[in-house]
Amino acid sequence: MEVKDLKRGNVIEVEITDTAFGGKGIAKINTEEGDYVIFAPNTFTGQTVKARIVKKRKKHAECKLVEVIKRSDVEYDVPYQPISGAPYINLPIDIQNKFKLNSCKNVYERIGKVENMDTVFDEYIASPTAFHYRNKMEYSFSAIGYDVEKKEEFDGFALGFKKRGTWWIVENLEKDSGLFDAEFENKLKEIRAFCENSGLPAWHPPKKEGFYRYLVVRKSYLTDQFLIKLVTSSDGIEQFKFDDFTNLVQSLLGERLCGLIHTINDDIGDNAQSRIGKETILFGEKVIKENLLGLTFEISMQSFFQTNPKCAELLYNKTIEYALEGNSNIGDGVVMDLFCGTGTIGQIIASKTNAKVIGVDIVEDAIKNAKENAQRNKVENVEFFAADVNKFLFEYPEYKNKIGTIILDPPRAGISGKALKRVIELNAQHIVYVSCNPATQARDMEDLFAAGYQLNKLSLVDQFPHTSHVEAIALFTK
């Protein structure tokens, strides 16, 4: 085979011979010019896969996984329906953990230039449970489905998860996926049948038309209840029988149903959260309660909250341990919690110390939840601001040299260069950097090291079993 024969859009069959950080499988194709490298995400050493080329370079190609044809010898059977969001569910959890640990250490040494990894590495914290750990799921409707058994597309009505490598095709979820609540997922097909029998169409992604769009579900481990949101367009809404739908969901879930919400989303973008949609409560509450480390939180559909709450407690315990470690004056100082979401970390620290805690996040609904939660938990030494982190730090220069500890918990893309510069200018003695992407955290270490910070400790937390994702907590001291 010659490199020129490989073109963007081609589906090729390759054997994965190695796996890099982030679950990116590596295959090599022998050509007249030498080995040509293929990168295929969500694959593992020993698998034979079909992959679609999305980017072609001179010496390598980036692909999307289409299908696993042959498993690795270390994989085993599980009693769950395979879904694209759990590519490693057939790998024993100890193998997953070992791979994540080794690949992350390599990233910190290679990108972060950490030379004393064995000295600063603290611990790898595994998820307390490997299955049914998620507290939120988003199911998609589509007029273009995929029959997993027949391995062919069909036109009609589908409700489940997107087929791997596509944004327009949905595989019907017929049973428990092993990630969310088993009872709910085993009953999802009954909700699908009701919607299909209503005569209203599922959303057609390429045509950007249809009625049913998403079904979003939150679960509380505190109350063992669900908060459900049905997202539709307004096209044909007068024909939808809201009372019948509400009665169906109530009959399926009984007392486990905390609330049922309907949202109109006429945005053409592929997003369950409409910017301008009208929201109606069909039954019960619009928020759900959860407990973390003795504090109670009310969570709306829009708010960010940790997906794996049992593991999140371990994550937060380690974060608080790092925040308190070596900082005996934390009780008299100011702690800044940036990208705070619903303010979980900030409130826990405030409840355990006398420090003044300041939380900042750009999502107004999350900050509203944070303020209400702090009041409910009677945590008074915390203050929340709905603002862009970069602008907030620029607009409040009086905090320079006044912050003892900064806690960073940015989104997956990491903290922007400007915001990190502002953080460094605050001149805090301690920075606890929580990251859901070790690669971007490792990237930011260069700037922190240049500013006089040293890496004291680093831990990894497996919040997301059966995926390539892992969280990291790093303690930096000036």
N, C-alpha and C positions, 0 to 999 in steps of 0.2 A: 504494500500500500504506500502511496505517496501522500505527502502533506496536502498537496493541492486537491486531492480527492475529498478531503474533509471540508465540509461547508457548513455555515451557520444554518441551523434548522435540521441538519441530518440527525437521525437516531442511530447510534452505534452501540454495539455490544462489546463490553470490555470486562476484564477480570480485575478486581480491586486488589492490589498487592500491598498497599500501605494506607494508613489513615492519619491525617494531620489534624491540628487543632480545629475545633468547631465541627467535627464530624465530616470533614472534607476528604472523601476517599481519593486515592491516587491510583491511576492505571497508566500503563505505558504501551504505546503502539510502536512496533518496530517498522521504521520506514527506511528508505534509501539514504535519507539524511541523518539517520540515527534514531534514538528513542524520542518519541513525541509524547508529552505528558498530558494526561486527561485528569481534570479535577471534577469529581462528582459529589456534591454534598449529600449528607444523610446516608452514606454507605459505609461499609466496614470491611476490613481486611478478610479476604477469602470469598467474598460474594462475587457472583457474575451478574452484571446489571445491563439494562438498556438505559442509555442516557442521551438527552437531546443537547446538541451543541448550541450554546447561546452566545458565546464570544470565542473568536478564533484569533490566536496570536501566532507569532512565528515559531515558538517552541512549545506552546501549550494551548489548551482549549479549556474554557469554563463550560460546564454542562449542568443540566438539571436532570435529576433522577426521574426516570419514567417508570421503571419496573425492576424489581429484584427477580432475576430468573433462577438463580441458584443461591442458596443460603451458604453462609460460612459454617464450617464444621462445629463452631462453638455455639451456634444458635439452637434454640429448642422451641417446642410448641407451647402456646398459651391459649386459654379458652376464650379469647376476646376477638372482636372483629378488628382486623387490621385497619388503621387509619394513617393518613399522611403525617399527622401531628405526633406520632409515636414511632419513629423509624427504627428505634433500637429495642422495642419491646420484647423481641425474641432473644435478646442477649441477656445472660445472667447479670443481675445488678452488680455483683462484685467486679465483673469484667468492665462494665460501664464505668464504675467508680475509678478503677485503676487507670483506665484510658484517660478519663477527664483529668485526674491528678497529674499524670505524666505529661500530657499535652499542654496543660496550663503552666506547669513549671518551665517547660521549654519556651513558652511564649514570654514569660517574665524574664528569662535569661536572654532571649534573642531580641525582643523588642524593648523591654524595660531596662535592659543592661544590668540586671540584678546579679551581682557576682557571688553573693553569699546566700543563695537560695536555701540551702540546707539549714543554715543558721536562723534565718528569719521566718521560715515556714513553720506555722503553728500547728494546724490540724485540718483534716478533711472531714467535714460533717455530713454524714449521709442523711437522706430523708428518712424520717421515722417509719414511713410506709412507702413501698414502691408502687402500689396500685391504688386506684380510686382516691388520689390525693388532691385533685383539683377542686376548687370551690367556684369555678366559673367556666362556662362553655358557651361558645357561639356557634350555632348551627345555621347553615345556609340553605335557602330554597333555590332551586334552579329548574328551568324548563328543559335543560339539557342534563340528562343523567348518565350514569355509567353502571352497567350491570357487572358486579365483581365476579360472579360465577361464569357468565358467558364471555366476559372480557370484551364488551362492546358498548358503544354509546346508544342512547335511546332518546327520543323526543317525548316529553310528557311532563312528569312531576317528580321532583326529587327533594328530599330533606335529609341533610346529614353534613358531611364534610367535603371540602373541595378535593377532587382527585389530584393526586400528587403531580406537581408541575403544571397545573392549569388554574385559571381563575374563573372559568365559566362552566366547568363540569362538576357536578356534585354526585357523590356516591351515597345512596340511601343507607342510613344507619339502621340496621335491623336488630342489633343487640349491643350489649355492654362493650364499650371500647377499652375498658380497664383503667381509664384515667379519671372519669367522673363518677357520679352516683349510679350504681348498677340498676336500681329500681327505676329511676327516671329514664335512663337510656333504653331499657327494655320496653318501656311504654311509649317511646318517641314515635314508633311506627303507627300508633293509634292516633296521635295528633296529626301525623302526616295524612292518614286516611281521611280524617275529618276535613282537613283543608282541601285535599284533592277532590273530595265529593261535593264540596261547596260549589264547584264549577268555576271558581275564580282561578286564574292562571298563576303559576309560579313565575318569579322574575326571570326574564330572558337576558342574561348579562350582555351578549353582543348587541342585541337590539335595544337594550336599556328600557324595557317595558315589561309590564306584568303587575301583579298585586302582592303576592307573598314574597318577602325579602329575607328576613332573619328571625330566628328564635334565640334569644339570649337568656341564659339561666345562671343565677347565682345561688349557691348553697351555703347555709350557715351550719358550721359544725357545733355551734353553741346550742341552737334550737332544733337542728336537724330539719330545717325547712327550706323551701325554695322561693326565690323572687324571680318571676318570669316576665320577659318583655317580648311581645310579638311586634315585629316591625313590618309594616306594609306600605305600599304607595297609597295615594288617594284615588287611584284609577279603579273604579268599581266598588268603592268602600260602602256605598249605600246598599249593596247587595249582601254584604257580609253580616252574618247573624252573630252579633257579639254575645248575646245571652247564651246561645247554644254553645259557643266556644268556651265561655266561662264555665258553664255547667259541666262540659266535658273534662276540662282540666281539673275542676274540683272533684269530679267523680274518680279521676285517675289517681290523684295525689292526696285527697282527703285533708287531714289536719297538717300534712306536710306543706301545704300551699300557704305561704305567708302573704304573697301579693301577686297580682297579675296586672300588667301594664300594656297598653297599646300605644305605639308611636307611629305617626305618619312620617315617612321619609321619601321625599320626591327628588332628593339629590341623585344625580346620575352616577356619582362616584360609588365605589365598592366599599361602603362604610356603614356599619350598623347604627352609628350614632349620627343622626341628622343634625345639621347646624340650625335648621329652621323648623324642624318637625313639631307637630302638636302632640302632646302626651296626655293620655287619659288613663286613670286608674279604673280598671274593670272590677277588681276585687282586692280587698285587704289593704296592705301597706305598700308604700313606695320605697321603703328602705328595709334592710335586713340587719340583724344584730350579730356581731361576732365578738368573741373574747380572746384577747391576747395578753398574756402575762398579768392577769388580774384586772385589766381594764376592758371596758365594754365600748365597742365602736358601732355606730350606725353607718351603714354603707349604702349609697345610692347606686343605681345602675351605671352612672357616669363616672363614679369615683374609682381611682386606682386603689386596689387593695391586693396584698400578697396572694398569689394564686394557690400556694400550698401553705395554709395557715399553721399547721402543726410544725412544719419545718421552719416557717417564718419566726416562730418563737425562739428556735435555736439560733437563727440568724440575728435576731434582735438581741438575744442574750450576749452573743459574741461582740456585737457592735457596742453595746453598753459597757461590756468588760473593757474593750479597747478605749472607749471614751473616758472611763474612770481611771484606767491604768496610768500610773505615773503622774496623774494630775490631781494632786491633793487639794488644790484650790478650786476645783470645779464648782463646789457649792457656793463660792463667793463670786464666781465669774459669770460670763455670758457664753451660752452655747448656741451656735447658729446651725439650724437644720435646713439645708438647702435641697430643693426638689422634694419637699416633705410629703407630698400627697395628702392623705387624710391625717397627717401629723402623728403617726403611730410611734416612731422612734422618739420624737421630741417629747411627746406626752409621757412616755415610759421613763425617760431620763428626768423630766421635771418631777415625776411622782417619786423618784428615788433620791433626789438631791434638792438643794435650795437654790440651784442655779437658775438664772433667768434664761429661758429658752425662746428663741425666735425661729419660727418656721416660715419658709417662703416657697410658694409654688404658683405656677401660672394658671392652673385650672381653678376657676372660681368656685365651682361646685365642690371640689375637693377641700378647699379652704373653708367653705361654709360648713361642710361635714366636720372638719378638724375643730372648728370653734365650738360647734354643738357637742362634739364628743368630749372636749376638754371641760366644758361646763357640766356635762353629765357625770364625768369622772371626778369632778371637784378638783381639777388640776388648775391652780390659779397662776403659777409662775411660768406661763407659756403664752406667747402672743403670735398670731398668725397673720401673714400678709399675702394677698393674691396679687402677684407681680412676677414679671420676667426676672429671673435670678440676676442676669447681667445688669439690667436697669436698676434693680433694687440696690445692688451693691454700689452702683454709681451714685444713686440718689441719697444714700445714707452714709456719707463719708465719716460721720462721727464714730462709726464702729471700728475704724482703723485703730489697731493696737489695743482694742478693748475686748476682743474675742479670745477666750481661752481655748475653746475647742470648736472646730467646724466639722459637721457631719455632711458629707456629700453622698447623694444617692441619685445620680442622673439617669436619664433614659438610656436605652441600649446604644444609641449613637455616641454616648459619652458627653462630657461637658465641653462647651465651645471654648476655643482658645481665648476669646475675650473674657468669658466668665471665669475661666481658670486664672487668668491674669488678675482679675479683681479679687478672687479668693486669696491668691498669694499676697496681694497688697494689704489685705486685712491683718497679715502678720500674726496669725494665731499660732500658739505654741504647738497645738496638736491638730491634725486633720485625720478623721476617720473616713475613708473613701470606700463606700459600698457600691459595687458594680455588678450589673447583670451581664457584662461583657468584658472578661479579663483582657482581651486584646486592646480595647480602648483605654482601659485602666493602665495597662502596661505602657501604652503610648504617652499618657499624661505623666508618667513617672519621670520622664526626662526633664520636663519643666519644673516639677517639684524638687528634683535633685539639684537642678541648677539654682533654685531659689534658696537652697540651704536646708532643705528637709531631708531626713534620712528615713528609710524604711525600717521600722522596728519589728513589725509582725505582719503575717499574712495568713489568712485562712480561706478555705474554699467550702462552699455550702451547696449541696446538690438539691436545689429546689425543684428541679424538673427531670425526674427519672424518665428514661426512654427517649430523651432528646439529647442534643449535643450541648445544651445550655447548662451553665453552672454559674453561681454567684461567687463573688470574692469580696473579702473585707480586708482592708489594709490600714495599718496604723502608721502614720508619719509624724515625726517629732522634729521640731526646728532645733 
